[in-house]
Every structure is written in C-alpha cells, then in structure tokens.
Amino acid sequence: MPSYSTRRPLETGEKDALPGYSDLLAQLLFHRGILDTASAARFIQPDYDRDTHDPLLLKDADKASVRIIAAIENKEKIAIYSDYDCDGIPGAAMFYDLFRRIGYTNFVIYIPHRHNEGFGVNAEAIDELASQSVQLLITVDCGISDYAAIDHARKKGIEVIVTDHHEPPEKLPPAMAVIDPKQADCGYPDKNLCGTGVAFKLIQAVLSKNRFGLKEGHEKWLLDLVGIATMSDMVPLTGENRVFAHYGLQVLRKSPRKGIQRLLSKLRISQPHITEDDIAFMITPRINAASRMGVPMDAFKLLAADTDAEADVCADHLDAVNTERKSVVAVLVKQVKKTVNERHGSVIPSVIVLGNPEWRPSLLGLAANSCAEEFNRPVFLWGRDGEGGIKGSCRSEGTSNVVDIMRATPAGTLTEFGGHKRSGGFGVANDAVHYLEERLNEAALRLNGAASDVPAAPEMIDYELTIEDVGTRLYEDVNKLAPFGVGNRKPVFLFKGVSPSAVRLFGKGNEHLELIFSKKNGVKIPAISFFGAVNEWAKAVVPGKTIDLVASVEKSMFRNRPEIRLRIMDVIYS
C-alpha cells in the first residue's frame, strides 16, 4: 500500500506572486514550478505560434527538407517507414495525409510486422522497398539504432532520412540526415518530442520552404495525429508537447477522419468532449492492439479510412483484437507475478528478469509495465519472435533508466537494444539469456552504487478538500491545467473522514465500483473506480463507514450527460 504526503500550503509571498487565482489553483501551479502570473498565463493558455520552435533548429532538418522537396518535384518514389505503435502509426498516417493533400501519389507506407520483423528498420524490408524502386526512405519513430539496415539501404541506392526520438547510440546510422533532438550536438530547445512530433517538425520544415499549394497553417489539421501520438507515448506533457496535446485535442474534437469518428462512436465517446483519458485508455490500446495481435497496417487503415464502410470495418476489427489482447495479457501478467513471487519471495532483486520461449514479445511491454508498478522495480521480459530470435521489452518503475541499464551491460549480452528512460526493447543471444538476469542486475548496481531495495517515495497529495468542495468550480479550476499526463499529472486530492451513503458494483462482471457521497444540500457526488472491485480496500468499504478517500476530479459525458465526479485512487481506513 502506498504512503501519502500532502504538499505544504503556500506562504503569503508565494500566494501574492499568483494574484487572481484561487488558493487551490495557486497551490497547483506553484507545485508545478509555475511561480508567477506570466508563467501561469503561458501554461494555462498555450499559444501555437508563441510556444512552438523553429523546425530548422533541429539538426539536419534543413538538408532533409531540401531533399524531400527535390524528391517530390522529381516525382521520386518515397517510402514512409514507421514504427508499429501508437507513436509511429499516426506519423505514417500524417505523411499519407500530407501527400494526398498536395496531390503527390508516388509513395508507399511500410510498417513492419511486430512479431515477424521486430522493431526498427530491417534488411528484408529494405530489399522489398528496393524492388519497388524506392529512392528515398523516411523513418518515423525508428531508425536511430539501425546502422546495418540503413547501411544496407545506402548500398541499395536508397537515401534515408531518420526521424526518431529514442536515445542515440554512439555510432549513428549512415543516413543522409538524422533528425533526433536527443543528439548531443542538436540545438533544438525541446528534447522531449515523441516520434510523430519529430516527424511533424520535419513536415513544418518542408512547408517553410515550399507549401505545394497548401494554405498557410493548413498543417495544423495534422495535429490530431500528433496529439494522439504525444498523449500515447509517455513523453512529458510540458513545453512543446503541451502545445501538441492541447491543440491536438482541439483538432480531434472536430476531426473529419472517418476512422476516428467511427471508433469514438463505437466506444460511446463524445467527439466534441474527447479528453486525454479517452486517448490513453480507449484509443491508444486499440491502435496498439493491431500490431500486438496481428497486422499494424490495420490501425493505419483506420486513421487513413476514406469511406464510412472502411471505417466501420477497421473500428470493429480493432475493438475485437483489443478484447482478445486484454484476455491474453491478463493471463500473462498473472503468470509473471506468480513466478516472481515463487522464485524470489520477499527478496526481490533490483531488476526483475523473466522469460519464456512461448511468450509473444509483442505483449511483453504491457506485462512488464504492470509488474514494474506492482514490484517497484524495472522489469525485463523476453520471449521468442516469429524468426526464432529472443526479443524482449522492459519498463521502468519510474526512477530507473532502462536504456542506461542496457547500455551498462557487458558487450555481447544484448544483440540490440533501444528506447527511452521508461521503456525499451532488446534482443538477446541464445546463450546469453541464461545469465541475462545476473548481467542486468550487475549493471543496475553499478549505476546506482547500491541495490535499489529502498521504500517507494510517498505519493503526493496536492490538496485536502471536503465533499462540499466538489462541483463545477473545482472541476473548472483543475481543468485549466489539462491536458494531464507524464510531467503534468492530474491533481490528487484527499477527502478525510468521509462516509459513502451508497456502495454499488457495476459492469458485466461487477468489476467496477461506485461510491455515492451526499452533500449537505442533497446533491449526490459519485466516486468511480473502474476495475476497482478487486482491490483489498474495496472489499471492506460499506455505506456509512468512515474512510479517507484519495481521488481526482473529472467530468463524465456518458450518454452526453455532464456529471462532475471523483475518480478513486485509493481508500484508507482510519
């Protein structure tokens, strides 16, 4: 059970520096490092022109944009090669949309099969694209670690432009341009863009030189795709990413994309009121399910659908494969957690490493994420891919950098690896898998100086409230800080000594929990915990029993009826 600590209230001078804001909003702003009214106004009201950066500040963006313009003018065949997840696929759809809008047709979209080809650019794909007479290849959300495959492309006469946001290796691929803000010699002000965000900056660079007949600012219609990717990829929603998330939601709320409209309708999400939570918990899993369970092009087809009939088929298919994915992952997570407890008991190593040749690598990231949260450790899981190779996924518990851990392992342990601080992927030689756990733990020990068997930091409570405080004004104050995500978490509130007037389970399997609290004026305030009925605290809560409630505030638009409610994070018994 997590421990909690409440943030200190503001002192008089600190509050005076944020005049015009309620005590609550001033507190939330201050503890986000926003200390004055100018910074607060900038944060609360992002401005696209003011808060985005010149794309040509990205290393190699200038020469890459010149090369793309030449390819279009000379009608060369261009391949867009994207990663297969919810960062890469929207980027592929973004280029598809751009090319169609400028009337360019000599291009192909290539998204590798997750199970059979694995992450990144591969030589077999290059051979296929070369056979189609591709002359220029642009990667999205991949390529930075694919030296051999990109060298193979060069030898095949294909020029490559890499756009990526993963940590660069010491030896960069031999591409004609490498655009990745994380390069040490890249002067771009924001290092935290997602893969599609980097690709969008390249599109901005191209259009800054040649608009190909597009009206000024027309590329902003691509921000729905940039927003989906940004809110899906666990990048900090600060700086330019906040702009992309903010305006991405605005465009999504009126997006004409038939696939998005059909999927939202199927999921009973009101398009004009779509939120970052709808993206994270409903849209992202279904786009990712395409590659985890089948063919990633199915997700691309949803985003690129031209007709209602195609959109219907794609939305129904992605929803079905996501249902299947949830079932398979639930079994896998249960198996992993059971094995960890049986093997290690209460003495869990600094890094958890498990594998099984029967496990499908495409599903291991989800299981690793669940286990990292459960055990407060970085988790590395491996399985065998369609080519017989050992591939895995890893997730951080929030403080460890999994890329640093992999980089610190002895040469020969991993055949390949990549990613960023919180998540990554890797390959392992058959003989090395037997000592993988030992090597990864040794690497973590060297990085940390000591085993990371330390208590988790307490969860921070932003403010203490009463049920009487819950209402439209509270929601509007909180919502000024949206969209929420990594680097800008949703505010967490403590309601001490409250008693639910009613408790009910709902859902097909009674897996969800709702508590009802009553204000003095008789207004009912619901508090929801989806899939929360299995929690230990849920089994003991009954009407009239006093509890301390940890929750966030949100607005539900279920069936287009607005309702202010609480989202339960924890229940504490005195």
GIZITA-V794882 format. One record per residue. N is the residue number from 0. PSI is psi in degrees with one decimal (NA if undefined). NEAR is the number of other C-alpha atoms within 10 Angstrom. Layout:
# GIZITA-V794882
{{N | PSI | NEAR} {N | PSI | NEAR}}
This chain:
# GIZITA-V794882
{{0 | 130.3 | 7} {1 | 153.2 | 9} {2 | 159.9 | 10} {3 | 148.6 | 13} {4 | 134.2 | 11} {5 | 134.0 | 15} {6 | 144.4 | 14} {7 | 147.8 | 11} {8 | 158.4 | 16} {9 | 145.4 | 16} {10 | 165.9 | 9} {11 | -47.0 | 8} {12 | -36.8 | 8} {13 | -41.6 | 15} {14 | -38.0 | 19} {15 | -25.8 | 15} {16 | -8.7 | 15} {17 | 58.6 | 22} {18 | 151.5 | 12} {19 | -5.6 | 11} {20 | 146.8 | 16} {21 | 161.6 | 13} {22 | -41.1 | 15} {23 | -51.3 | 18} {24 | -37.5 | 20} {25 | -41.9 | 26} {26 | -45.0 | 23} {27 | -40.8 | 22} {28 | -47.4 | 21} {29 | -45.9 | 19} {30 | 2.1 | 14} {31 | 8.3 | 13} {32 | 15.5 | 10} {33 | 106.2 | 18} {34 | -5.0 | 18} {35 | 168.6 | 17} {36 | -34.1 | 17} {37 | -45.4 | 11} {38 | -37.9 | 13} {39 | -45.0 | 20} {40 | -39.2 | 11} {41 | -38.8 | 13} {42 | -44.6 | 20} {43 | -32.6 | 13} {44 | 80.0 | 12} {45 | 146.6 | 18} {46 | 123.0 | 15} {47 | -49.7 | 15} {48 | -39.2 | 9} {49 | -36.5 | 9} {50 | 5.0 | 15} {51 | 157.6 | 18} {52 | 158.8 | 16} {53 | 119.9 | 13} {54 | -25.5 | 19} {55 | -4.3 | 20} {56 | -16.9 | 16} {57 | 131.5 | 25} {58 | 131.8 | 19} {59 | -0.8 | 19} {60 | -33.8 | 26} {61 | -54.0 | 18} {62 | -29.7 | 17} {63 | -42.3 | 24} {64 | -38.5 | 23} {65 | -41.1 | 14} {66 | -40.0 | 18} {67 | -42.3 | 20} {68 | -42.5 | 18} {69 | -41.3 | 12} {70 | -40.4 | 16} {71 | -45.3 | 18} {72 | -32.4 | 11} {73 | 3.4 | 9} {74 | 36.9 | 13} {75 | 154.9 | 16} {76 | 125.6 | 19} {77 | 137.0 | 24} {78 | 131.7 | 25} {79 | 117.4 | 21} {80 | 104.1 | 29} {81 | 159.6 | 30} {82 | 166.1 | 31} {83 | 13.1 | 32} {84 | -169.4 | 26} {85 | 6.0 | 30} {86 | -47.2 | 29} {87 | -44.4 | 27} {88 | -44.7 | 30} {89 | -31.4 | 31} {90 | -40.4 | 31} {91 | -43.6 | 31} {92 | -31.9 | 24} {93 | -46.5 | 25} {94 | -40.1 | 22} {95 | -45.9 | 20} {96 | -45.4 | 17} {97 | -49.5 | 18} {98 | -40.5 | 16} {99 | -38.5 | 12} {100 | -28.2 | 15} {101 | 3.6 | 13} {102 | 22.7 | 11} {103 | 126.4 | 15} {104 | -11.1 | 14} {105 | 67.7 | 14} {106 | 161.6 | 21} {107 | 153.2 | 16} {108 | 129.1 | 19} {109 | 121.8 | 21} {110 | 117.3 | 26} {111 | 150.0 | 21} {112 | 122.7 | 20} {113 | -44.8 | 24} {114 | -40.4 | 21} {115 | -29.8 | 12} {116 | -29.2 | 17} {117 | -176.2 | 22} {118 | 143.3 | 24} {119 | -174.7 | 22} {120 | 135.0 | 25} {121 | 156.4 | 19} {122 | -37.2 | 16} {123 | -39.6 | 12} {124 | -38.9 | 17} {125 | -43.1 | 21} {126 | -42.5 | 16} {127 | -44.8 | 12} {128 | -35.2 | 24} {129 | -37.4 | 17} {130 | -19.5 | 10} {131 | 9.7 | 12} {132 | 31.2 | 16} {133 | 134.5 | 23} {134 | -25.9 | 20} {135 | 130.1 | 24} {136 | 129.5 | 26} {137 | 120.7 | 24} {138 | 154.5 | 28} {139 | 117.7 | 32} {140 | 25.9 | 29} {141 | 171.1 | 24} {142 | -23.4 | 30} {143 | -26.9 | 29} {144 | 9.6 | 23} {145 | 60.0 | 24} {146 | -51.4 | 18} {147 | -45.1 | 14} {148 | -37.5 | 21} {149 | -32.4 | 27} {150 | -37.9 | 18} {151 | -41.3 | 18} {152 | -43.1 | 27} {153 | -42.8 | 18} {154 | -24.8 | 10} {155 | 1.6 | 17} {156 | 15.8 | 14} {157 | 122.7 | 23} {158 | 144.3 | 22} {159 | 134.1 | 25} {160 | 116.6 | 27} {161 | 125.6 | 28} {162 | 124.4 | 31} {163 | 167.2 | 29} {164 | 5.0 | 27} {165 | 165.6 | 25} {166 | 125.7 | 18} {167 | 142.0 | 21} {168 | 174.0 | 15} {169 | -36.0 | 8} {170 | 111.2 | 10} {171 | 153.8 | 14} {172 | 152.1 | 21} {173 | 56.8 | 21} {174 | 159.3 | 22} {175 | -21.8 | 17} {176 | 137.6 | 21} {177 | 112.5 | 25} {178 | 107.1 | 25} {179 | 111.3 | 29} {180 | -14.4 | 26} {181 | -3.9 | 19} {182 | 137.6 | 21} {183 | -32.6 | 8} {184 | 18.5 | 9} {185 | 123.9 | 15} {186 | 13.6 | 14} {187 | 135.1 | 17} {188 | -27.2 | 14} {189 | 115.6 | 15} {190 | 0.5 | 16} {191 | 16.3 | 21} {192 | 150.4 | 28} {193 | 177.1 | 29} {194 | -46.6 | 30} {195 | -32.3 | 33} {196 | -42.8 | 29} {197 | -43.8 | 26} {198 | -36.8 | 29} {199 | -38.5 | 25} {200 | -35.1 | 22} {201 | -41.2 | 23} {202 | -41.9 | 19} {203 | -41.5 | 21} {204 | -43.5 | 23} {205 | -48.6 | 23} {206 | -19.2 | 19} {207 | -20.3 | 14} {208 | -33.4 | 12} {209 | 116.0 | 13} {210 | -6.3 | 17} {211 | 36.7 | 16} {212 | -5.9 | 10} {213 | 140.8 | 13} {214 | 151.8 | 8} {215 | 128.6 | 10} {216 | -0.9 | 10} {217 | -26.2 | 12} {218 | -13.5 | 18} {219 | -21.4 | 16} {220 | -13.4 | 20} {221 | -6.7 | 21} {222 | -18.2 | 25} {223 | -40.5 | 26} {224 | -40.2 | 28} {225 | -39.7 | 29} {226 | -44.5 | 29} {227 | -48.0 | 25} {228 | -44.4 | 30} {229 | -42.5 | 29} {230 | -10.2 | 30} {231 | -23.6 | 23} {232 | 13.0 | 20} {233 | 30.3 | 16} {234 | 154.9 | 21} {235 | 131.1 | 20} {236 | 58.6 | 24} {237 | 168.4 | 20} {238 | -137.1 | 18} {239 | -30.4 | 22} {240 | -33.5 | 24} {241 | -39.4 | 28} {242 | -46.3 | 24} {243 | -40.1 | 29} {244 | -44.4 | 28} {245 | -53.5 | 25} {246 | -27.4 | 22} {247 | -42.5 | 26} {248 | -38.6 | 27} {249 | -43.2 | 19} {250 | -40.2 | 19} {251 | -35.2 | 24} {252 | -14.1 | 17} {253 | 20.5 | 15} {254 | 133.6 | 19} {255 | 2.6 | 11} {256 | 120.9 | 18} {257 | -37.4 | 21} {258 | -43.0 | 26} {259 | -44.0 | 22} {260 | -43.4 | 23} {261 | -40.0 | 21} {262 | -42.6 | 24} {263 | -41.3 | 18} {264 | -43.3 | 13} {265 | -35.5 | 13} {266 | 3.5 | 13} {267 | 41.2 | 13} {268 | 126.4 | 19} {269 | 114.1 | 17} {270 | -42.6 | 18} {271 | -12.8 | 13} {272 | 19.5 | 17} {273 | 141.2 | 17} {274 | 172.2 | 21} {275 | -30.6 | 21} {276 | -37.8 | 15} {277 | -38.9 | 16} {278 | -53.7 | 18} {279 | -40.9 | 18} {280 | -14.1 | 11} {281 | -46.4 | 17} {282 | -53.0 | 21} {283 | -48.6 | 20} {284 | -31.9 | 22} {285 | -34.9 | 25} {286 | -43.2 | 28} {287 | -29.7 | 24} {288 | -29.2 | 28} {289 | -44.9 | 27} {290 | -32.7 | 25} {291 | -34.8 | 26} {292 | -8.8 | 19} {293 | -113.9 | 16} {294 | 120.9 | 17} {295 | -24.1 | 24} {296 | -21.3 | 19} {297 | -38.4 | 19} {298 | -39.2 | 27} {299 | -42.4 | 25} {300 | -34.2 | 18} {301 | -47.8 | 27} {302 | -23.5 | 27} {303 | 5.1 | 21} {304 | 134.3 | 20} {305 | -26.7 | 13} {306 | 158.9 | 11} {307 | -39.8 | 14} {308 | -44.2 | 12} {309 | -40.9 | 16} {310 | -41.1 | 23} {311 | -47.7 | 18} {312 | -45.7 | 16} {313 | -44.0 | 23} {314 | -44.2 | 27} {315 | -40.7 | 14} {316 | -46.7 | 16} {317 | -36.1 | 24} {318 | -39.4 | 21} {319 | -44.3 | 14} {320 | -28.5 | 20} {321 | -37.6 | 20} {322 | -42.5 | 13} {323 | -41.8 | 13} {324 | -42.3 | 19} {325 | -40.8 | 15} {326 | -45.4 | 10} {327 | -43.0 | 13} {328 | -37.4 | 16} {329 | -41.8 | 13} {330 | -42.0 | 11} {331 | -44.2 | 19} {332 | -43.5 | 19} {333 | -41.5 | 13} {334 | -43.1 | 12} {335 | -48.0 | 20} {336 | -39.4 | 17} {337 | -43.0 | 12} {338 | -41.2 | 13} {339 | -46.1 | 19} {340 | -38.4 | 13} {341 | -38.9 | 10} {342 | -37.9 | 11} {343 | -19.6 | 11} {344 | -130.7 | 10} {345 | -9.5 | 9} {346 | 83.1 | 10} {347 | 133.1 | 15} {348 | 167.4 | 18} {349 | -35.4 | 23} {350 | 127.0 | 30} {351 | 126.4 | 23} {352 | 121.8 | 21} {353 | 153.6 | 18} {354 | 164.1 | 21} {355 | 126.9 | 13} {356 | -20.5 | 14} {357 | -12.7 | 10} {358 | 140.2 | 17} {359 | 118.5 | 20} {360 | -30.6 | 25} {361 | -18.4 | 25} {362 | -4.8 | 25} {363 | -27.0 | 27} {364 | -40.0 | 23} {365 | -43.6 | 19} {366 | -40.1 | 24} {367 | -38.3 | 31} {368 | -44.2 | 22} {369 | -42.2 | 20} {370 | -33.4 | 24} {371 | -38.8 | 21} {372 | -39.9 | 15} {373 | -45.3 | 11} {374 | -2.3 | 18} {375 | 46.1 | 22} {376 | 151.7 | 25} {377 | 141.7 | 29} {378 | 129.7 | 27} {379 | 121.3 | 30} {380 | 140.8 | 24} {381 | 155.3 | 29} {382 | -166.2 | 23} {383 | 130.6 | 21} {384 | -176.1 | 21} {385 | -18.2 | 14} {386 | 3.5 | 10} {387 | 1.4 | 11} {388 | 154.5 | 16} {389 | 116.3 | 22} {390 | 151.5 | 29} {391 | 174.2 | 27} {392 | 151.9 | 26} {393 | 151.5 | 28} {394 | 144.1 | 31} {395 | 153.4 | 25} {396 | -1.8 | 24} {397 | -25.0 | 15} {398 | -36.1 | 12} {399 | 149.9 | 19} {400 | 108.3 | 21} {401 | -29.8 | 28} {402 | -40.8 | 23} {403 | -39.5 | 17} {404 | -45.3 | 22} {405 | -38.2 | 23} {406 | -28.0 | 17} {407 | -3.2 | 17} {408 | 150.9 | 19} {409 | 148.3 | 12} {410 | 138.8 | 8} {411 | -13.9 | 10} {412 | -50.5 | 19} {413 | 134.3 | 20} {414 | -23.9 | 14} {415 | 156.0 | 16} {416 | 162.0 | 19} {417 | 176.8 | 26} {418 | -155.8 | 24} {419 | -170.4 | 18} {420 | -45.3 | 19} {421 | -23.0 | 19} {422 | 153.9 | 24} {423 | 177.0 | 21} {424 | 160.4 | 25} {425 | 161.4 | 22} {426 | 151.4 | 21} {427 | 136.8 | 22} {428 | 149.5 | 16} {429 | -42.1 | 12} {430 | -22.2 | 9} {431 | -18.0 | 14} {432 | -23.7 | 19} {433 | -24.6 | 12} {434 | 19.2 | 10} {435 | -44.3 | 20} {436 | -44.3 | 19} {437 | -44.5 | 15} {438 | -41.1 | 21} {439 | -38.2 | 24} {440 | -37.0 | 20} {441 | -40.1 | 20} {442 | -44.6 | 20} {443 | -38.2 | 24} {444 | -41.1 | 17} {445 | -38.5 | 14} {446 | -39.3 | 15} {447 | -20.3 | 13} {448 | -14.4 | 9} {449 | 160.0 | 12} {450 | 143.4 | 15} {451 | 33.3 | 18} {452 | 69.5 | 13} {453 | 152.9 | 9} {454 | 145.5 | 9} {455 | 145.5 | 13} {456 | 146.8 | 10} {457 | 146.7 | 11} {458 | 138.8 | 12} {459 | 129.9 | 15} {460 | 126.6 | 17} {461 | -32.3 | 21} {462 | 147.6 | 19} {463 | 130.0 | 15} {464 | 173.4 | 13} {465 | 165.1 | 14} {466 | -31.0 | 18} {467 | -24.0 | 13} {468 | -15.5 | 13} {469 | 122.7 | 16} {470 | -168.0 | 18} {471 | -41.7 | 15} {472 | -42.5 | 11} {473 | -48.2 | 16} {474 | -43.4 | 18} {475 | -37.7 | 14} {476 | -49.2 | 16} {477 | -42.6 | 18} {478 | -16.8 | 18} {479 | -21.2 | 12} {480 | -6.6 | 19} {481 | 160.6 | 20} {482 | 149.2 | 21} {483 | 154.9 | 21} {484 | -157.1 | 21} {485 | 131.7 | 13} {486 | -10.1 | 13} {487 | 68.5 | 15} {488 | 155.1 | 14} {489 | 134.1 | 20} {490 | 141.8 | 18} {491 | 130.8 | 20} {492 | 152.3 | 22} {493 | 128.8 | 23} {494 | 103.6 | 18} {495 | 140.6 | 18} {496 | 43.2 | 14} {497 | 154.7 | 16} {498 | 122.9 | 21} {499 | 139.7 | 20} {500 | -18.1 | 15} {501 | 150.3 | 15} {502 | 129.9 | 17} {503 | 149.5 | 14} {504 | 146.1 | 19} {505 | 175.5 | 13} {506 | 165.1 | 10} {507 | -38.3 | 7} {508 | 21.7 | 9} {509 | 39.6 | 14} {510 | -13.7 | 14} {511 | 156.2 | 18} {512 | 138.6 | 21} {513 | 128.8 | 22} {514 | 140.8 | 22} {515 | 126.1 | 18} {516 | 148.1 | 22} {517 | 128.3 | 17} {518 | 165.7 | 13} {519 | -27.5 | 9} {520 | 6.6 | 7} {521 | -8.4 | 8} {522 | 133.6 | 11} {523 | 134.7 | 15} {524 | 109.9 | 21} {525 | 148.9 | 19} {526 | 124.9 | 23} {527 | 141.9 | 20} {528 | 102.3 | 20} {529 | 132.7 | 15} {530 | 24.5 | 15} {531 | -6.1 | 20} {532 | -19.8 | 19} {533 | -12.9 | 12} {534 | 148.0 | 13} {535 | -39.7 | 11} {536 | -29.2 | 14} {537 | -28.9 | 19} {538 | -17.2 | 10} {539 | -12.0 | 10} {540 | 131.8 | 19} {541 | 157.9 | 16} {542 | 135.8 | 14} {543 | -12.8 | 13} {544 | 131.9 | 13} {545 | 132.7 | 16} {546 | 165.7 | 18} {547 | 123.3 | 16} {548 | 128.7 | 22} {549 | 121.1 | 20} {550 | 163.1 | 23} {551 | 168.1 | 19} {552 | 143.1 | 23} {553 | 167.4 | 20} {554 | 124.5 | 19} {555 | 138.2 | 14} {556 | 29.6 | 15} {557 | 127.8 | 11} {558 | 31.7 | 9} {559 | 23.6 | 11} {560 | 113.8 | 8} {561 | 133.8 | 11} {562 | 123.3 | 15} {563 | 127.4 | 20} {564 | 172.4 | 22} {565 | 144.7 | 27} {566 | 113.7 | 19} {567 | 132.0 | 22} {568 | -33.6 | 16} {569 | 156.6 | 17} {570 | 129.8 | 19} {571 | 131.8 | 14} {572 | 131.5 | 13} {573 | NA | 8}}
